[in-house]
Amino acid sequence: MNFFYVYVLSYPDGRPFYVGKGTRNRYAFCGNAFAKRVANKIRRDGGEVGITIFPCPNETTALERERHLVRFYGRRDNKTGLLCNLSDGG
């Protein structure tokens, strides 16, 4: 059985930069290429990427929570917010 969750990657100051859905250690891959570049820069500058994990009872709930968080924080590419996400999630 898979353990589903939603994860939020954050700058050292706590500002989120990516939201994703995963199982196992998916959060460790830092999302899309844009988010990976942000995470690598944080590490190069001596910082740590923050990771917050929200456990979900099933995949459907995880997808809904991912969409909700992407809407809440907004996306950089469409000028609605902070995230490196390139889609609305789900």
Summary of the structure (lengths in Angstrom):
residues: 90
radius of gyration: 12.5
end to end distance: 20.1
largest distance: 38.3
contacts: 263
relative contact order: 0.25
helix: 34%
strand: 26%
